[in-house]
Amino acid sequence: MHKQLNLWQRLRSNYWLALLFDAVMISLVFISINMWQARDLLPLGSDSQAPAFSLADRAGTYYQLDDYKGQRVIVYFFAPWCSICALSIHNLVDVAAEKDPELVVLAIGLDYQNAEEVWEFADKHKLQMPVLLGGAQQMFDWQINAFPTYYVINESGQIISRSIGYSAELGIRWRSRSR
């Protein structure tokens, strides 16, 4: 026991080792929380094809996920009343603003009283990516149980990443990178 305590004291007395240890521990806590939150989402991997949808934007133009085969797609599900969605949407906007030809960003509004709530959210946050109206079917198909939720779909239509809650711009970029 004395030896263990001595090792712990030496670790804590070295500023850089203590900082590294703390950073690793904090990262492990965040990763664990994220994994726990995402436990009920659609699975990752080669067997997990993203559910199809055909949804309209404000102008009545329909978007289908199948139209984006050959590109990576971030499908971001939000609710217009969600304060975390309002905080994190700007990180998504910054990723979409890069105009990466291989990355498409789609925002899908769910859990709204009327479509105007979704359009007001889009206007307030100056969303330039397609904003689509989803409904109960998408909540069921995509297993949405909290907001925001997003999935990253690869060029073959497979789910390669997913997350619930606030995501920093760096986290979104990391999850949506080519693999």
N, C-alpha and C positions, 0 to 999 in steps of 0.2 A: 504494500500500500504506500509506503514511504517513497519508493522509487517512482510509482505512478504520479504521486503528488509533485515530486521533483520535476518530472517531465512536463507536467501541466504548467507548473510555475515557469519553467524555462520557455515553453511555448508562448505563454502570456507576456513574458518579459521582453520578448523580441517583437518589436512593433510590426515588422513586415510579416513575420510568421503569424502573429495574432490577427492581423488584418486579412491575410489570405485564408486562415482558418474560418474567420467570421464570414467572409464572402462566400466560401464554399458551403457553410452551414445555412446561410440565408438562401442561397441558390437552391439547395436541396429542399428547404421548406417550401419555396415557391413552386418548384417542380412537383413536389408531392401534392400540394393544394391543387395545382392545375390538373394533375392526373386524376385526383379524386373528383373534381368538378366535371371532368369530361368522361367519367366512367359510363354514363348512360347515353353518350352520343353514338353516332354511327361508327363502326369500327374502321380502323386504318388498314391499308394493305391492298394487295393485288386482287383480293376477292371482293373488295368493297367499292362497287361502282356507285357513283353519286346518283341519287334519285332524279329522274327527269322532271322538268317543269316547263310550262308555257305560261308566262305571266306578262301582264301589260304594264307599261309605264303611264305617265300622266297624259301623253298624247295618244294613247291607245295602241302604240306599237308593241307587238308581242316579242318577247325574248324567250328563247329555248336554250337550255344548257347544252344540248347536242350541237348547237350552232358554233360552239367554241372548242370542238375537238381539235387537237393539235396545239392548244394554248393552255397555259395554267390559268385557273380561275379562282378568285377569292369570292365566295358567296357569304355575304355578311347579313345576318338576320338581326333586325333591330325592332324596337317598339318606340313609337314617338313619345311616349310618356317616360321612358327609361333615362334616368339621369346618368348612368354609367355609359349608355349609348351616346349621349350628348357629349360626354367627356372624351370618349375614345374615337369617335367618328373622324375627328380631325387628323388622327394618325393614319387612318385609312385614306382620307383625302390626300394626304402627302404622298402615300405610296402610289395611289392612282395617278397623281399629277406627274409622275416620272415618265408616263407615256411609253412604258416598256411594251413593245409590240407583242411579246409573248405572254403578257400578264393582263388579264381582264378582271375588273372589279365590278361586282354587281351587289347592290344594296337592296334588300328585300324587307319591306315593312310588314310587320305582323302585329297582332293584338291591338288593333285600333278600333275606335268607334265608327269613324267614317274616313274615307280616303283623304279628305281635306287635312286631317291631322298628319298624315304621312307627307303630303306635299308641303305643309308648313314646316315640318321638321327639315325636309330637304332644302327648302328655301333659306331657312334660318342658318343652316350650316353650309350653305353654298355648295351643295353636292353637285359635282360635274359628272360623276359616273351614273350609269342607268339606275334609277330608283324604281323598283317594281312593287306592285301590290300582291302580297301573298295572303294566305288564309289558313284555315284549320288543316287543310290537306298538306300544306308544306310543313306545318308544325308537326304533324304526325309523321310524314315521310322522312323528315330530317331529324326527328326526335329532339325538337327544340323544347326545352323546359326552363330556360333562363335567357336573359338578354344582357348584352349582345352575345350572340353565338356566331362563330364563323368557321367555315370549312375551306380548305385549300384543295382544289381538284387538279390533278396533273393532266398532261396532254392526252392521256388515254381515258380520261373520265373517272379515274380512281381517286379516292380520298387519301391524301398524303399528310394532312395535318388538320387539326381542329382545336378550337379553344372556346371557353366561356368566360365572359367578363371582360374587364379592361385589358387591352393589349397596347403596349407601347409601340411606336413606329418601328423600332428596332426588332421587337418581337414579331410583328407582322412581316417585316422584310425577311427575317430569318426563316419563318415558317413557310413563306411563299417562294423561297429560292428554288432554282432548278436542282433536281437530284439525279 
